[in-house]
Amino acid sequence: MKSTRAPAYRRFLTRLRSAREDAGLTQVQVARQLSRTQAFVSKSESGDRRVDVIELKTFARLYRKPVSYFLG
């Protein structure tokens, strides 16, 4: 997927990972709270899978960040 390599998307992925770390959560902890696998979280953060807007809202709520944090 070429679009996941775009600079803006790479910045988004960096913020997604940073927000989790700022929240003091591991990928395993996030996965458990989302009823997903750790691989889901890892692939979301690495760009191996696209994060849709509903998932972004869920991550934002979990990490206590506004959605705009990830897009700015």
DOROMAR-256026 format. One record per atom (N, C-alpha, C): residue in three letters; atom name; z, x, y. Coordinates in steps of 0.2 Angstrom, whole numbers. Layout:
BEGIN
+--------+-------+-------+-------+-------+
| residu | atome |    c3 |    c1 |    c2 |
+--------+-------+-------+-------+-------+
|    ALA |    CA |     Z |     X |     Y |
...
+--------+-------+-------+-------+-------+
//
This chain:
BEGIN
+--------+-------+-------+-------+-------+
| residu | atome |    c3 |    c1 |    c2 |
+--------+-------+-------+-------+-------+
|    MET |     N |     0 |     4 |    -6 |
|    MET |    CA |     0 |     0 |     0 |
|    MET |     C |     0 |     4 |     6 |
|    LYS |     N |    -5 |     4 |     9 |
|    LYS |    CA |    -6 |     9 |    15 |
|    LYS |     C |    -1 |     6 |    21 |
|    SER |     N |    -1 |     0 |    22 |
|    SER |    CA |     3 |    -3 |    27 |
|    SER |     C |    11 |    -1 |    27 |
|    THR |     N |    13 |     1 |    21 |
|    THR |    CA |    20 |     3 |    21 |
|    THR |     C |    21 |    10 |    23 |
|    ARG |     N |    15 |    13 |    24 |
|    ARG |    CA |    16 |    20 |    27 |
|    ARG |     C |    15 |    21 |    34 |
|    ALA |     N |    13 |    15 |    37 |
|    ALA |    CA |    13 |    15 |    45 |
|    ALA |     C |    19 |    17 |    48 |
|    PRO |     N |    18 |    21 |    54 |
|    PRO |    CA |    24 |    23 |    57 |
|    PRO |     C |    30 |    18 |    59 |
|    ALA |     N |    27 |    12 |    61 |
|    ALA |    CA |    32 |     7 |    62 |
|    ALA |     C |    36 |     4 |    56 |
|    TYR |     N |    32 |     4 |    50 |
|    TYR |    CA |    36 |     2 |    44 |
|    TYR |     C |    41 |     7 |    42 |
|    ARG |     N |    39 |    13 |    43 |
|    ARG |    CA |    43 |    19 |    41 |
|    ARG |     C |    50 |    19 |    45 |
|    ARG |     N |    49 |    17 |    51 |
|    ARG |    CA |    55 |    16 |    55 |
|    ARG |     C |    59 |    11 |    53 |
|    PHE |     N |    56 |     5 |    51 |
|    PHE |    CA |    60 |    -1 |    49 |
|    PHE |     C |    63 |     1 |    42 |
|    LEU |     N |    60 |     5 |    38 |
|    LEU |    CA |    64 |     7 |    32 |
|    LEU |     C |    70 |    12 |    33 |
|    THR |     N |    69 |    16 |    38 |
|    THR |    CA |    74 |    21 |    40 |
|    THR |     C |    80 |    16 |    42 |
|    ARG |     N |    79 |    11 |    47 |
|    ARG |    CA |    84 |     7 |    49 |
|    ARG |     C |    87 |     3 |    44 |
|    LEU |     N |    83 |     1 |    39 |
|    LEU |    CA |    86 |    -3 |    33 |
|    LEU |     C |    91 |     1 |    30 |
|    ARG |     N |    89 |     7 |    28 |
|    ARG |    CA |    94 |    11 |    24 |
|    ARG |     C |   100 |    13 |    29 |
|    SER |     N |    99 |    15 |    35 |
|    SER |    CA |   104 |    16 |    39 |
|    SER |     C |   109 |    11 |    40 |
|    ALA |     N |   107 |     5 |    41 |
|    ALA |    CA |   111 |    -1 |    41 |
|    ALA |     C |   116 |    -2 |    35 |
|    ARG |     N |   113 |    -1 |    30 |
|    ARG |    CA |   117 |    -1 |    23 |
|    ARG |     C |   122 |     4 |    24 |
|    GLU |     N |   121 |    10 |    25 |
|    GLU |    CA |   125 |    16 |    26 |
|    GLU |     C |   131 |    14 |    31 |
|    ASP |     N |   129 |    12 |    37 |
|    ASP |    CA |   133 |    10 |    42 |
|    ASP |     C |   138 |     5 |    40 |
|    ALA |     N |   136 |     0 |    36 |
|    ALA |    CA |   141 |    -5 |    33 |
|    ALA |     C |   145 |    -2 |    27 |
|    GLY |     N |   144 |     4 |    25 |
|    GLY |    CA |   148 |     7 |    20 |
|    GLY |     C |   147 |     5 |    13 |
|    LEU |     N |   141 |     2 |    12 |
|    LEU |    CA |   139 |     0 |     6 |
|    LEU |     C |   134 |     4 |     2 |
|    THR |     N |   135 |     4 |    -5 |
|    THR |    CA |   130 |     8 |    -9 |
|    THR |     C |   125 |     3 |   -11 |
|    GLN |     N |   119 |     5 |   -14 |
|    GLN |    CA |   114 |     1 |   -16 |
|    GLN |     C |   117 |    -4 |   -21 |
|    VAL |     N |   121 |    -1 |   -26 |
|    VAL |    CA |   124 |    -5 |   -31 |
|    VAL |     C |   128 |   -11 |   -28 |
|    GLN |     N |   132 |   -10 |   -23 |
|    GLN |    CA |   136 |   -15 |   -20 |
|    GLN |     C |   132 |   -20 |   -17 |
|    VAL |     N |   126 |   -18 |   -14 |
|    VAL |    CA |   122 |   -23 |   -10 |
|    VAL |     C |   118 |   -27 |   -16 |
|    ALA |     N |   116 |   -24 |   -21 |
|    ALA |    CA |   113 |   -28 |   -26 |
|    ALA |     C |   117 |   -33 |   -29 |
|    ARG |     N |   123 |   -31 |   -30 |
|    ARG |    CA |   128 |   -36 |   -33 |
|    ARG |     C |   129 |   -42 |   -29 |
|    GLN |     N |   130 |   -41 |   -22 |
|    GLN |    CA |   131 |   -46 |   -17 |
|    GLN |     C |   124 |   -51 |   -17 |
|    LEU |     N |   118 |   -48 |   -18 |
|    LEU |    CA |   112 |   -51 |   -18 |
|    LEU |     C |   110 |   -54 |   -24 |
|    SER |     N |   114 |   -53 |   -30 |
|    SER |    CA |   112 |   -55 |   -36 |
|    SER |     C |   105 |   -52 |   -38 |
|    ARG |     N |   104 |   -46 |   -36 |
|    ARG |    CA |    98 |   -42 |   -38 |
|    ARG |     C |   100 |   -36 |   -42 |
|    THR |     N |    95 |   -32 |   -43 |
|    THR |    CA |    96 |   -26 |   -46 |
|    THR |     C |    96 |   -20 |   -41 |
|    GLN |     N |    99 |   -15 |   -43 |
|    GLN |    CA |    99 |    -9 |   -38 |
|    GLN |     C |    92 |    -7 |   -37 |
|    ALA |     N |    88 |    -7 |   -42 |
|    ALA |    CA |    81 |    -5 |   -41 |
|    ALA |     C |    77 |    -9 |   -35 |
|    PHE |     N |    79 |   -16 |   -35 |
|    PHE |    CA |    77 |   -20 |   -29 |
|    PHE |     C |    79 |   -17 |   -23 |
|    VAL |     N |    85 |   -15 |   -22 |
|    VAL |    CA |    87 |   -12 |   -16 |
|    VAL |     C |    84 |    -6 |   -14 |
|    SER |     N |    83 |    -1 |   -19 |
|    SER |    CA |    80 |     5 |   -19 |
|    SER |     C |    73 |     4 |   -17 |
|    LYS |     N |    69 |     0 |   -20 |
|    LYS |    CA |    62 |    -1 |   -19 |
|    LYS |     C |    61 |    -4 |   -12 |
|    SER |     N |    66 |    -8 |   -10 |
|    SER |    CA |    65 |   -11 |    -3 |
|    SER |     C |    66 |    -6 |     2 |
|    GLU |     N |    71 |    -1 |     1 |
|    GLU |    CA |    72 |     4 |     6 |
|    GLU |     C |    67 |    10 |     6 |
|    SER |     N |    64 |    11 |     0 |
|    SER |    CA |    59 |    16 |     0 |
|    SER |     C |    52 |    14 |     2 |
|    GLY |     N |    51 |     7 |     2 |
|    GLY |    CA |    44 |     5 |     4 |
|    GLY |     C |    40 |     3 |    -2 |
|    ASP |     N |    43 |     4 |    -8 |
|    ASP |    CA |    39 |     3 |   -14 |
|    ASP |     C |    38 |    -5 |   -15 |
|    ARG |     N |    41 |    -9 |   -11 |
|    ARG |    CA |    40 |   -16 |   -11 |
|    ARG |     C |    41 |   -18 |    -4 |
|    ARG |     N |    38 |   -23 |    -2 |
|    ARG |    CA |    38 |   -26 |     5 |
|    ARG |     C |    44 |   -30 |     6 |
|    VAL |     N |    48 |   -30 |    11 |
|    VAL |    CA |    53 |   -34 |    13 |
|    VAL |     C |    51 |   -40 |    17 |
|    ASP |     N |    52 |   -46 |    14 |
|    ASP |    CA |    49 |   -52 |    18 |
|    ASP |     C |    55 |   -54 |    23 |
|    VAL |     N |    53 |   -59 |    27 |
|    VAL |    CA |    57 |   -61 |    33 |
|    VAL |     C |    64 |   -64 |    30 |
|    ILE |     N |    63 |   -68 |    25 |
|    ILE |    CA |    69 |   -71 |    22 |
|    ILE |     C |    74 |   -66 |    20 |
|    GLU |     N |    71 |   -61 |    16 |
|    GLU |    CA |    75 |   -55 |    13 |
|    GLU |     C |    78 |   -51 |    19 |
|    LEU |     N |    74 |   -50 |    24 |
|    LEU |    CA |    77 |   -47 |    30 |
|    LEU |     C |    83 |   -50 |    33 |
|    LYS |     N |    82 |   -57 |    34 |
|    LYS |    CA |    88 |   -60 |    37 |
|    LYS |     C |    94 |   -60 |    32 |
|    THR |     N |    93 |   -59 |    26 |
|    THR |    CA |    99 |   -59 |    21 |
|    THR |     C |   102 |   -52 |    22 |
|    PHE |     N |    98 |   -47 |    22 |
|    PHE |    CA |   100 |   -40 |    23 |
|    PHE |     C |   104 |   -39 |    30 |
|    ALA |     N |   101 |   -42 |    35 |
|    ALA |    CA |   104 |   -42 |    42 |
|    ALA |     C |   111 |   -45 |    41 |
|    ARG |     N |   112 |   -51 |    38 |
|    ARG |    CA |   118 |   -54 |    38 |
|    ARG |     C |   123 |   -50 |    34 |
|    LEU |     N |   121 |   -47 |    28 |
|    LEU |    CA |   125 |   -43 |    24 |
|    LEU |     C |   128 |   -37 |    28 |
|    TYR |     N |   123 |   -34 |    32 |
|    TYR |    CA |   125 |   -27 |    35 |
|    TYR |     C |   128 |   -29 |    42 |
|    ARG |     N |   128 |   -35 |    44 |
|    ARG |    CA |   131 |   -37 |    51 |
|    ARG |     C |   127 |   -34 |    57 |
|    LYS |     N |   121 |   -34 |    56 |
|    LYS |    CA |   116 |   -32 |    61 |
|    LYS |     C |   112 |   -38 |    63 |
|    PRO |     N |   109 |   -38 |    69 |
|    PRO |    CA |   104 |   -43 |    71 |
|    PRO |     C |    98 |   -41 |    68 |
|    VAL |     N |    94 |   -46 |    67 |
|    VAL |    CA |    87 |   -45 |    64 |
|    VAL |     C |    83 |   -40 |    69 |
|    SER |     N |    84 |   -41 |    75 |
|    SER |    CA |    81 |   -36 |    80 |
|    SER |     C |    82 |   -29 |    79 |
|    TYR |     N |    88 |   -27 |    76 |
|    TYR |    CA |    90 |   -20 |    75 |
|    TYR |     C |    85 |   -17 |    71 |
|    PHE |     N |    82 |   -21 |    66 |
|    PHE |    CA |    77 |   -18 |    61 |
|    PHE |     C |    70 |   -17 |    64 |
|    LEU |     N |    69 |   -21 |    69 |
|    LEU |    CA |    62 |   -22 |    72 |
|    LEU |     C |    61 |   -18 |    78 |
|    GLY |     N |    67 |   -16 |    81 |
|    GLY |    CA |    66 |   -12 |    88 |
|    GLY |     C |    64 |    -5 |    87 |
+--------+-------+-------+-------+-------+
//
